[in-house]
Amino acid sequence: MIYVFHLLDKPGGLELRQRMRPEHKAYLGAMAERIAFAGPLLADDGATMVGSVLAIDFDSREAALQWQAQEPFTRAGLYASVSVHAFQNLWPQKAGFPPKA
């Protein structure tokens, strides 16, 4: 089952996010074969990272929550809010989306 993680940073968390990002990316990399999609949420300026959305296949909700509890941003205290929901993908992904101009 795919679980979607909607994770919002604490105010002023950008420096912590930048500092922990290499460890976060390595942790995600270990799950690369299970990731449906993942990336940062952005502020209205389209550049400033304010959170994360991850969609990852796990055997159970408990496994998803255990994984998330060990995630580097979580351990560093970056997130102000965390929600995890089971997800059913009913719309096929398009390769190369969004299209390049």
PDB file as gemmi writes it, atoms N, CA and C in Angstrom:
CRYST1    1.000    1.000    1.000  90.00  90.00  90.00 P 1                      
ATOM      1  N   MET A   1       0.845  -1.169   0.000  1.00  0.00           N  
ATOM      2  CA  MET A   1       0.000   0.000   0.000  1.00  0.00           C  
ATOM      3  C   MET A   1       0.888   1.229   0.000  1.00  0.00           C  
ATOM      4  N   ILE A   2       0.529   2.203  -0.802  1.00  0.00           N  
ATOM      5  CA  ILE A   2       1.259   3.477  -0.805  1.00  0.00           C  
ATOM      6  C   ILE A   2       0.734   4.340   0.333  1.00  0.00           C  
ATOM      7  N   TYR A   3       1.656   4.960   1.048  1.00  0.00           N  
ATOM      8  CA  TYR A   3       1.320   5.916   2.104  1.00  0.00           C  
ATOM      9  C   TYR A   3       1.885   7.272   1.709  1.00  0.00           C  
ATOM     10  N   VAL A   4       1.040   8.288   1.855  1.00  0.00           N  
ATOM     11  CA  VAL A   4       1.456   9.655   1.554  1.00  0.00           C  
ATOM     12  C   VAL A   4       1.727  10.373   2.868  1.00  0.00           C  
ATOM     13  N   PHE A   5       2.888  10.978   2.926  1.00  0.00           N  
ATOM     14  CA  PHE A   5       3.321  11.761   4.080  1.00  0.00           C  
ATOM     15  C   PHE A   5       3.221  13.234   3.689  1.00  0.00           C  
ATOM     16  N   HIS A   6       2.443  14.000   4.441  1.00  0.00           N  
ATOM     17  CA  HIS A   6       2.336  15.451   4.241  1.00  0.00           C  
ATOM     18  C   HIS A   6       2.991  16.077   5.473  1.00  0.00           C  
ATOM     19  N   LEU A   7       4.130  16.727   5.260  1.00  0.00           N  
ATOM     20  CA  LEU A   7       4.994  17.163   6.350  1.00  0.00           C  
ATOM     21  C   LEU A   7       5.275  18.655   6.202  1.00  0.00           C  
ATOM     22  N   LEU A   8       4.886  19.445   7.182  1.00  0.00           N  
ATOM     23  CA  LEU A   8       5.105  20.887   7.152  1.00  0.00           C  
ATOM     24  C   LEU A   8       6.173  21.280   8.163  1.00  0.00           C  
ATOM     25  N   ASP A   9       7.131  22.086   7.702  1.00  0.00           N  
ATOM     26  CA  ASP A   9       8.236  22.520   8.550  1.00  0.00           C  
ATOM     27  C   ASP A   9       7.769  23.505   9.616  1.00  0.00           C  
ATOM     28  N   LYS A  10       8.511  23.540  10.724  1.00  0.00           N  
ATOM     29  CA  LYS A  10       8.309  24.569  11.736  1.00  0.00           C  
ATOM     30  C   LYS A  10       8.725  25.911  11.145  1.00  0.00           C  
ATOM     31  N   PRO A  11       8.125  27.009  11.584  1.00  0.00           N  
ATOM     32  CA  PRO A  11       8.576  28.327  11.116  1.00  0.00           C  
ATOM     33  C   PRO A  11      10.075  28.489  11.386  1.00  0.00           C  
ATOM     34  N   GLY A  12      10.769  29.064  10.426  1.00  0.00           N  
ATOM     35  CA  GLY A  12      12.203  29.281  10.564  1.00  0.00           C  
ATOM     36  C   GLY A  12      13.038  28.019  10.421  1.00  0.00           C  
ATOM     37  N   GLY A  13      12.476  26.973   9.840  1.00  0.00           N  
ATOM     38  CA  GLY A  13      13.174  25.697   9.748  1.00  0.00           C  
ATOM     39  C   GLY A  13      14.092  25.537   8.543  1.00  0.00           C  
ATOM     40  N   LEU A  14      14.197  26.547   7.693  1.00  0.00           N  
ATOM     41  CA  LEU A  14      14.954  26.385   6.446  1.00  0.00           C  
ATOM     42  C   LEU A  14      16.422  26.032   6.685  1.00  0.00           C  
ATOM     43  N   GLU A  15      17.064  26.666   7.660  1.00  0.00           N  
ATOM     44  CA  GLU A  15      18.480  26.380   7.913  1.00  0.00           C  
ATOM     45  C   GLU A  15      18.652  24.932   8.359  1.00  0.00           C  
ATOM     46  N   LEU A  16      17.781  24.452   9.242  1.00  0.00           N  
ATOM     47  CA  LEU A  16      17.832  23.057   9.687  1.00  0.00           C  
ATOM     48  C   LEU A  16      17.580  22.117   8.516  1.00  0.00           C  
ATOM     49  N   ARG A  17      16.615  22.443   7.668  1.00  0.00           N  
ATOM     50  CA  ARG A  17      16.321  21.633   6.474  1.00  0.00           C  
ATOM     51  C   ARG A  17      17.560  21.526   5.591  1.00  0.00           C  
ATOM     52  N   GLN A  18      18.202  22.644   5.324  1.00  0.00           N  
ATOM     53  CA  GLN A  18      19.384  22.645   4.450  1.00  0.00           C  
ATOM     54  C   GLN A  18      20.515  21.819   5.065  1.00  0.00           C  
ATOM     55  N   ARG A  19      20.703  21.953   6.370  1.00  0.00           N  
ATOM     56  CA  ARG A  19      21.784  21.239   7.050  1.00  0.00           C  
ATOM     57  C   ARG A  19      21.541  19.729   7.046  1.00  0.00           C  
ATOM     58  N   MET A  20      20.288  19.298   7.217  1.00  0.00           N  
ATOM     59  CA  MET A  20      19.960  17.872   7.301  1.00  0.00           C  
ATOM     60  C   MET A  20      19.667  17.236   5.942  1.00  0.00           C  
ATOM     61  N   ARG A  21      19.597  18.032   4.897  1.00  0.00           N  
ATOM     62  CA  ARG A  21      19.157  17.536   3.587  1.00  0.00           C  
ATOM     63  C   ARG A  21      19.999  16.370   3.054  1.00  0.00           C  
ATOM     64  N   PRO A  22      21.339  16.398   3.146  1.00  0.00           N  
ATOM     65  CA  PRO A  22      22.102  15.240   2.639  1.00  0.00           C  
ATOM     66  C   PRO A  22      21.722  13.926   3.343  1.00  0.00           C  
ATOM     67  N   GLU A  23      21.536  13.979   4.662  1.00  0.00           N  
ATOM     68  CA  GLU A  23      21.156  12.776   5.408  1.00  0.00           C  
ATOM     69  C   GLU A  23      19.736  12.334   5.016  1.00  0.00           C  
ATOM     70  N   HIS A  24      18.840  13.300   4.854  1.00  0.00           N  
ATOM     71  CA  HIS A  24      17.466  13.019   4.422  1.00  0.00           C  
ATOM     72  C   HIS A  24      17.463  12.334   3.053  1.00  0.00           C  
ATOM     73  N   LYS A  25      18.233  12.874   2.112  1.00  0.00           N  
ATOM     74  CA  LYS A  25      18.264  12.305   0.762  1.00  0.00           C  
ATOM     75  C   LYS A  25      18.853  10.897   0.769  1.00  0.00           C  
ATOM     76  N   ALA A  26      19.852  10.656   1.593  1.00  0.00           N  
ATOM     77  CA  ALA A  26      20.433   9.311   1.697  1.00  0.00           C  
ATOM     78  C   ALA A  26      19.409   8.333   2.273  1.00  0.00           C  
ATOM     79  N   TYR A  27      18.643   8.788   3.259  1.00  0.00           N  
ATOM     80  CA  TYR A  27      17.610   7.935   3.864  1.00  0.00           C  
ATOM     81  C   TYR A  27      16.543   7.590   2.834  1.00  0.00           C  
ATOM     82  N   LEU A  28      16.126   8.577   2.054  1.00  0.00           N  
ATOM     83  CA  LEU A  28      15.168   8.318   0.973  1.00  0.00           C  
ATOM     84  C   LEU A  28      15.772   7.393  -0.082  1.00  0.00           C  
ATOM     85  N   GLY A  29      17.043   7.590  -0.389  1.00  0.00           N  
ATOM     86  CA  GLY A  29      17.704   6.783  -1.406  1.00  0.00           C  
ATOM     87  C   GLY A  29      17.662   5.298  -1.096  1.00  0.00           C  
ATOM     88  N   ALA A  30      17.688   4.954   0.183  1.00  0.00           N  
ATOM     89  CA  ALA A  30      17.612   3.548   0.572  1.00  0.00           C  
ATOM     90  C   ALA A  30      16.239   2.949   0.255  1.00  0.00           C  
ATOM     91  N   MET A  31      15.247   3.809   0.002  1.00  0.00           N  
ATOM     92  CA  MET A  31      13.879   3.370  -0.316  1.00  0.00           C  
ATOM     93  C   MET A  31      13.525   3.633  -1.779  1.00  0.00           C  
ATOM     94  N   ALA A  32      14.490   3.950  -2.596  1.00  0.00           N  
ATOM     95  CA  ALA A  32      14.241   4.418  -3.963  1.00  0.00           C  
ATOM     96  C   ALA A  32      13.282   3.529  -4.746  1.00  0.00           C  
ATOM     97  N   GLU A  33      13.386   2.228  -4.601  1.00  0.00           N  
ATOM     98  CA  GLU A  33      12.532   1.314  -5.366  1.00  0.00           C  
ATOM     99  C   GLU A  33      11.072   1.351  -4.916  1.00  0.00           C  
ATOM    100  N   ARG A  34      10.808   1.903  -3.736  1.00  0.00           N  
ATOM    101  CA  ARG A  34       9.455   1.941  -3.181  1.00  0.00           C  
ATOM    102  C   ARG A  34       8.803   3.318  -3.302  1.00  0.00           C  
ATOM    103  N   ILE A  35       9.539   4.323  -3.768  1.00  0.00           N  
ATOM    104  CA  ILE A  35       9.020   5.689  -3.811  1.00  0.00           C  
ATOM    105  C   ILE A  35       8.206   5.896  -5.081  1.00  0.00           C  
ATOM    106  N   ALA A  36       6.933   6.279  -4.905  1.00  0.00           N  
ATOM    107  CA  ALA A  36       6.082   6.630  -6.050  1.00  0.00           C  
ATOM    108  C   ALA A  36       6.384   8.055  -6.490  1.00  0.00           C  
ATOM    109  N   PHE A  37       6.502   8.968  -5.524  1.00  0.00           N  
ATOM    110  CA  PHE A  37       6.937  10.338  -5.780  1.00  0.00           C  
ATOM    111  C   PHE A  37       7.357  10.958  -4.458  1.00  0.00           C  
ATOM    112  N   ALA A  38       8.196  11.981  -4.536  1.00  0.00           N  
ATOM    113  CA  ALA A  38       8.687  12.658  -3.334  1.00  0.00           C  
ATOM    114  C   ALA A  38       9.265  13.999  -3.728  1.00  0.00           C  
ATOM    115  N   GLY A  39       9.140  14.965  -2.832  1.00  0.00           N  
ATOM    116  CA  GLY A  39       9.747  16.264  -3.076  1.00  0.00           C  
ATOM    117  C   GLY A  39       9.325  17.278  -2.043  1.00  0.00           C  
ATOM    118  N   PRO A  40       9.972  18.451  -2.103  1.00  0.00           N  
ATOM    119  CA  PRO A  40       9.657  19.493  -1.145  1.00  0.00           C  
ATOM    120  C   PRO A  40       8.378  20.246  -1.516  1.00  0.00           C  
ATOM    121  N   LEU A  41       7.693  20.715  -0.482  1.00  0.00           N  
ATOM    122  CA  LEU A  41       6.613  21.686  -0.676  1.00  0.00           C  
ATOM    123  C   LEU A  41       7.268  23.059  -0.712  1.00  0.00           C  
ATOM    124  N   LEU A  42       6.749  23.942  -1.555  1.00  0.00           N  
ATOM    125  CA  LEU A  42       7.367  25.247  -1.752  1.00  0.00           C  
ATOM    126  C   LEU A  42       6.440  26.379  -1.329  1.00  0.00           C  
ATOM    127  N   ALA A  43       7.040  27.453  -0.844  1.00  0.00           N  
ATOM    128  CA  ALA A  43       6.304  28.673  -0.531  1.00  0.00           C  
ATOM    129  C   ALA A  43       5.814  29.305  -1.839  1.00  0.00           C  
ATOM    130  N   ASP A  44       5.027  30.342  -1.722  1.00  0.00           N  
ATOM    131  CA  ASP A  44       4.465  31.008  -2.894  1.00  0.00           C  
ATOM    132  C   ASP A  44       5.526  31.565  -3.841  1.00  0.00           C  
ATOM    133  N   ASP A  45       6.762  31.747  -3.363  1.00  0.00           N  
ATOM    134  CA  ASP A  45       7.819  32.232  -4.253  1.00  0.00           C  
ATOM    135  C   ASP A  45       8.311  31.146  -5.207  1.00  0.00           C  
ATOM    136  N   GLY A  46       7.841  29.914  -5.017  1.00  0.00           N  
ATOM    137  CA  GLY A  46       8.215  28.811  -5.904  1.00  0.00           C  
ATOM    138  C   GLY A  46       9.612  28.277  -5.680  1.00  0.00           C  
ATOM    139  N   ALA A  47      10.291  28.748  -4.624  1.00  0.00           N  
ATOM    140  CA  ALA A  47      11.663  28.318  -4.392  1.00  0.00           C  
ATOM    141  C   ALA A  47      11.940  27.910  -2.945  1.00  0.00           C  
ATOM    142  N   THR A  48      11.343  28.580  -1.996  1.00  0.00           N  
ATOM    143  CA  THR A  48      11.624  28.326  -0.583  1.00  0.00           C  
ATOM    144  C   THR A  48      10.915  27.057  -0.113  1.00  0.00           C  
ATOM    145  N   MET A  49      11.689  26.092   0.386  1.00  0.00           N  
ATOM    146  CA  MET A  49      11.124  24.828   0.856  1.00  0.00           C  
ATOM    147  C   MET A  49      10.468  25.024   2.214  1.00  0.00           C  
ATOM    148  N   VAL A  50       9.217  24.531   2.338  1.00  0.00           N  
ATOM    149  CA  VAL A  50       8.452  24.699   3.578  1.00  0.00           C  
ATOM    150  C   VAL A  50       7.916  23.368   4.121  1.00  0.00           C  
ATOM    151  N   GLY A  51       8.238  22.282   3.487  1.00  0.00           N  
ATOM    152  CA  GLY A  51       7.749  20.977   3.910  1.00  0.00           C  
ATOM    153  C   GLY A  51       8.091  19.923   2.883  1.00  0.00           C  
ATOM    154  N   SER A  52       7.452  18.769   3.021  1.00  0.00           N  
ATOM    155  CA  SER A  52       7.713  17.652   2.115  1.00  0.00           C  
ATOM    156  C   SER A  52       6.433  16.877   1.852  1.00  0.00           C  
ATOM    157  N   VAL A  53       6.367  16.266   0.678  1.00  0.00           N  
ATOM    158  CA  VAL A  53       5.336  15.281   0.352  1.00  0.00           C  
ATOM    159  C   VAL A  53       6.071  14.050  -0.161  1.00  0.00           C  
ATOM    160  N   LEU A  54       5.760  12.920   0.451  1.00  0.00           N  
ATOM    161  CA  LEU A  54       6.377  11.659   0.063  1.00  0.00           C  
ATOM    162  C   LEU A  54       5.273  10.638  -0.148  1.00  0.00           C  
ATOM    163  N   ALA A  55       5.394   9.831  -1.172  1.00  0.00           N  
ATOM    164  CA  ALA A  55       4.464   8.723  -1.405  1.00  0.00           C  
ATOM    165  C   ALA A  55       5.312   7.473  -1.581  1.00  0.00           C  
ATOM    166  N   ILE A  56       5.203   6.571  -0.593  1.00  0.00           N  
ATOM    167  CA  ILE A  56       6.104   5.425  -0.528  1.00  0.00           C  
ATOM    168  C   ILE A  56       5.300   4.169  -0.212  1.00  0.00           C  
ATOM    169  N   ASP A  57       5.655   3.069  -0.858  1.00  0.00           N  
ATOM    170  CA  ASP A  57       5.002   1.781  -0.648  1.00  0.00           C  
ATOM    171  C   ASP A  57       5.545   1.111   0.612  1.00  0.00           C  
ATOM    172  N   PHE A  58       4.635   0.745   1.519  1.00  0.00           N  
ATOM    173  CA  PHE A  58       4.986   0.015   2.734  1.00  0.00           C  
ATOM    174  C   PHE A  58       4.033  -1.158   2.891  1.00  0.00           C  
ATOM    175  N   ASP A  59       4.460  -2.152   3.640  1.00  0.00           N  
ATOM    176  CA  ASP A  59       3.630  -3.325   3.894  1.00  0.00           C  
ATOM    177  C   ASP A  59       2.465  -3.021   4.825  1.00  0.00           C  
ATOM    178  N   SER A  60       2.621  -1.982   5.665  1.00  0.00           N  
ATOM    179  CA  SER A  60       1.579  -1.644   6.627  1.00  0.00           C  
ATOM    180  C   SER A  60       1.736  -0.192   7.067  1.00  0.00           C  
ATOM    181  N   ARG A  61       0.679   0.349   7.664  1.00  0.00           N  
ATOM    182  CA  ARG A  61       0.746   1.697   8.235  1.00  0.00           C  
ATOM    183  C   ARG A  61       1.801   1.752   9.343  1.00  0.00           C  
ATOM    184  N   GLU A  62       1.869   0.693  10.136  1.00  0.00           N  
ATOM    185  CA  GLU A  62       2.848   0.651  11.214  1.00  0.00           C  
ATOM    186  C   GLU A  62       4.275   0.752  10.665  1.00  0.00           C  
ATOM    187  N   ALA A  63       4.550   0.052   9.570  1.00  0.00           N  
ATOM    188  CA  ALA A  63       5.879   0.129   8.949  1.00  0.00           C  
ATOM    189  C   ALA A  63       6.148   1.539   8.426  1.00  0.00           C  
ATOM    190  N   ALA A  64       5.141   2.175   7.850  1.00  0.00           N  
ATOM    191  CA  ALA A  64       5.293   3.547   7.353  1.00  0.00           C  
ATOM    192  C   ALA A  64       5.601   4.503   8.504  1.00  0.00           C  
ATOM    193  N   LEU A  65       4.884   4.364   9.603  1.00  0.00           N  
ATOM    194  CA  LEU A  65       5.097   5.242  10.756  1.00  0.00           C  
ATOM    195  C   LEU A  65       6.457   4.998  11.402  1.00  0.00           C  
ATOM    196  N   GLN A  66       6.891   3.743  11.459  1.00  0.00           N  
ATOM    197  CA  GLN A  66       8.218   3.441  12.002  1.00  0.00           C  
ATOM    198  C   GLN A  66       9.305   4.055  11.130  1.00  0.00           C  
ATOM    199  N   TRP A  67       9.142   3.946   9.805  1.00  0.00           N  
ATOM    200  CA  TRP A  67      10.118   4.533   8.885  1.00  0.00           C  
ATOM    201  C   TRP A  67      10.168   6.041   9.082  1.00  0.00           C  
ATOM    202  N   GLN A  68       9.008   6.661   9.154  1.00  0.00           N  
ATOM    203  CA  GLN A  68       8.937   8.119   9.286  1.00  0.00           C  
ATOM    204  C   GLN A  68       9.545   8.586  10.606  1.00  0.00           C  
ATOM    205  N   ALA A  69       9.377   7.820  11.667  1.00  0.00           N  
ATOM    206  CA  ALA A  69       9.934   8.193  12.966  1.00  0.00           C  
ATOM    207  C   ALA A  69      11.459   8.246  12.945  1.00  0.00           C  
ATOM    208  N   GLN A  70      12.088   7.471  12.048  1.00  0.00           N  
ATOM    209  CA  GLN A  70      13.549   7.442  11.945  1.00  0.00           C  
ATOM    210  C   GLN A  70      14.093   8.370  10.859  1.00  0.00           C  
ATOM    211  N   GLU A  71      13.218   9.008  10.116  1.00  0.00           N  
ATOM    212  CA  GLU A  71      13.615   9.900   9.022  1.00  0.00           C  
ATOM    213  C   GLU A  71      14.409  11.074   9.606  1.00  0.00           C  
ATOM    214  N   PRO A  72      15.519  11.468   8.982  1.00  0.00           N  
ATOM    215  CA  PRO A  72      16.401  12.493   9.549  1.00  0.00           C  
ATOM    216  C   PRO A  72      15.732  13.837   9.862  1.00  0.00           C  
ATOM    217  N   PHE A  73      14.855  14.331   9.006  1.00  0.00           N  
ATOM    218  CA  PHE A  73      14.181  15.589   9.311  1.00  0.00           C  
ATOM    219  C   PHE A  73      13.307  15.432  10.558  1.00  0.00           C  
ATOM    220  N   THR A  74      12.653  14.282  10.687  1.00  0.00           N  
ATOM    221  CA  THR A  74      11.821  14.020  11.862  1.00  0.00           C  
ATOM    222  C   THR A  74      12.681  13.988  13.120  1.00  0.00           C  
ATOM    223  N   ARG A  75      13.767  13.230  13.085  1.00  0.00           N  
ATOM    224  CA  ARG A  75      14.652  13.119  14.253  1.00  0.00           C  
ATOM    225  C   ARG A  75      15.252  14.463  14.642  1.00  0.00           C  
ATOM    226  N   ALA A  76      15.475  15.347  13.659  1.00  0.00           N  
ATOM    227  CA  ALA A  76      16.044  16.668  13.929  1.00  0.00           C  
ATOM    228  C   ALA A  76      15.000  17.654  14.449  1.00  0.00           C  
ATOM    229  N   GLY A  77      13.710  17.272  14.423  1.00  0.00           N  
ATOM    230  CA  GLY A  77      12.662  18.156  14.918  1.00  0.00           C  
ATOM    231  C   GLY A  77      12.223  19.218  13.930  1.00  0.00           C  
ATOM    232  N   LEU A  78      12.387  18.970  12.634  1.00  0.00           N  
ATOM    233  CA  LEU A  78      12.048  19.968  11.620  1.00  0.00           C  
ATOM    234  C   LEU A  78      10.542  20.191  11.472  1.00  0.00           C  
ATOM    235  N   TYR A  79       9.750  19.147  11.590  1.00  0.00           N  
ATOM    236  CA  TYR A  79       8.343  19.247  11.212  1.00  0.00           C  
ATOM    237  C   TYR A  79       7.449  19.803  12.318  1.00  0.00           C  
ATOM    238  N   ALA A  80       6.579  20.745  11.924  1.00  0.00           N  
ATOM    239  CA  ALA A  80       5.545  21.274  12.812  1.00  0.00           C  
ATOM    240  C   ALA A  80       4.318  20.379  12.774  1.00  0.00           C  
ATOM    241  N   SER A  81       4.054  19.784  11.615  1.00  0.00           N  
ATOM    242  CA  SER A  81       2.904  18.882  11.501  1.00  0.00           C  
ATOM    243  C   SER A  81       3.233  17.736  10.564  1.00  0.00           C  
ATOM    244  N   VAL A  82       2.655  16.590  10.902  1.00  0.00           N  
ATOM    245  CA  VAL A  82       2.880  15.354  10.146  1.00  0.00           C  
ATOM    246  C   VAL A  82       1.526  14.679   9.964  1.00  0.00           C  
ATOM    247  N   SER A  83       1.210  14.318   8.730  1.00  0.00           N  
ATOM    248  CA  SER A  83       0.049  13.459   8.511  1.00  0.00           C  
ATOM    249  C   SER A  83       0.445  12.359   7.544  1.00  0.00           C  
ATOM    250  N   VAL A  84      -0.094  11.167   7.791  1.00  0.00           N  
ATOM    251  CA  VAL A  84       0.218   9.991   6.985  1.00  0.00           C  
ATOM    252  C   VAL A  84      -1.106   9.325   6.628  1.00  0.00           C  
ATOM    253  N   HIS A  85      -1.304   9.124   5.321  1.00  0.00           N  
ATOM    254  CA  HIS A  85      -2.554   8.528   4.853  1.00  0.00           C  
ATOM    255  C   HIS A  85      -2.278   7.454   3.810  1.00  0.00           C  
ATOM    256  N   ALA A  86      -3.067   6.392   3.850  1.00  0.00           N  
ATOM    257  CA  ALA A  86      -3.019   5.398   2.775  1.00  0.00           C  
ATOM    258  C   ALA A  86      -3.506   6.081   1.497  1.00  0.00           C  
ATOM    259  N   PHE A  87      -2.968   5.645   0.356  1.00  0.00           N  
ATOM    260  CA  PHE A  87      -3.243   6.308  -0.920  1.00  0.00           C  
ATOM    261  C   PHE A  87      -3.428   5.249  -1.998  1.00  0.00           C  
ATOM    262  N   GLN A  88      -4.440   5.462  -2.828  1.00  0.00           N  
ATOM    263  CA  GLN A  88      -4.657   4.593  -3.977  1.00  0.00           C  
ATOM    264  C   GLN A  88      -4.479   5.434  -5.226  1.00  0.00           C  
ATOM    265  N   ASN A  89      -3.488   5.106  -6.032  1.00  0.00           N  
ATOM    266  CA  ASN A  89      -3.210   5.861  -7.251  1.00  0.00           C  
ATOM    267  C   ASN A  89      -4.127   5.374  -8.366  1.00  0.00           C  
ATOM    268  N   LEU A  90      -5.088   6.203  -8.749  1.00  0.00           N  
ATOM    269  CA  LEU A  90      -6.025   5.850  -9.816  1.00  0.00           C  
ATOM    270  C   LEU A  90      -5.739   6.590 -11.116  1.00  0.00           C  
ATOM    271  N   TRP A  91      -4.712   7.429 -11.118  1.00  0.00           N  
ATOM    272  CA  TRP A  91      -4.365   8.184 -12.313  1.00  0.00           C  
ATOM    273  C   TRP A  91      -2.919   7.883 -12.656  1.00  0.00           C  
ATOM    274  N   PRO A  92      -2.665   7.310 -13.826  1.00  0.00           N  
ATOM    275  CA  PRO A  92      -1.291   6.919 -14.168  1.00  0.00           C  
ATOM    276  C   PRO A  92      -0.357   8.123 -14.275  1.00  0.00           C  
ATOM    277  N   GLN A  93       0.872   7.911 -13.841  1.00  0.00           N  
ATOM    278  CA  GLN A  93       1.895   8.947 -13.925  1.00  0.00           C  
ATOM    279  C   GLN A  93       2.314   9.150 -15.376  1.00  0.00           C  
ATOM    280  N   LYS A  94       2.672  10.366 -15.690  1.00  0.00           N  
ATOM    281  CA  LYS A  94       3.182  10.685 -17.020  1.00  0.00           C  
ATOM    282  C   LYS A  94       4.692  10.891 -16.922  1.00  0.00           C  
ATOM    283  N   ALA A  95       5.426  10.175 -17.728  1.00  0.00           N  
ATOM    284  CA  ALA A  95       6.882  10.345 -17.748  1.00  0.00           C  
ATOM    285  C   ALA A  95       7.220  11.752 -18.209  1.00  0.00           C  
ATOM    286  N   GLY A  96       8.166  12.364 -17.538  1.00  0.00           N  
ATOM    287  CA  GLY A  96       8.627  13.689 -17.937  1.00  0.00           C  
ATOM    288  C   GLY A  96       7.652  14.814 -17.598  1.00  0.00           C  
ATOM    289  N   PHE A  97       6.755  14.605 -16.642  1.00  0.00           N  
ATOM    290  CA  PHE A  97       5.820  15.654 -16.251  1.00  0.00           C  
ATOM    291  C   PHE A  97       6.418  16.467 -15.133  1.00  0.00           C  
ATOM    292  N   PRO A  98       6.285  17.767 -15.122  1.00  0.00           N  
ATOM    293  CA  PRO A  98       5.600  18.584 -16.112  1.00  0.00           C  
ATOM    294  C   PRO A  98       6.438  18.743 -17.376  1.00  0.00           C  
ATOM    295  N   PRO A  99       5.779  19.017 -18.496  1.00  0.00           N  
ATOM    296  CA  PRO A  99       6.513  19.173 -19.755  1.00  0.00           C  
ATOM    297  C   PRO A  99       7.464  20.356 -19.692  1.00  0.00           C  
ATOM    298  N   LYS A 100       8.590  20.190 -20.326  1.00  0.00           N  
ATOM    299  CA  LYS A 100       9.595  21.271 -20.398  1.00  0.00           C  
ATOM    300  C   LYS A 100       9.178  22.261 -21.470  1.00  0.00           C  
ATOM    301  N   ALA A 101       9.350  23.529 -21.166  1.00  0.00           N  
ATOM    302  CA  ALA A 101       8.978  24.592 -22.132  1.00  0.00           C  
ATOM    303  C   ALA A 101      10.018  24.725 -23.211  1.00  0.00           C  
TER     304      ALA A 101                                                      
END                                                                             
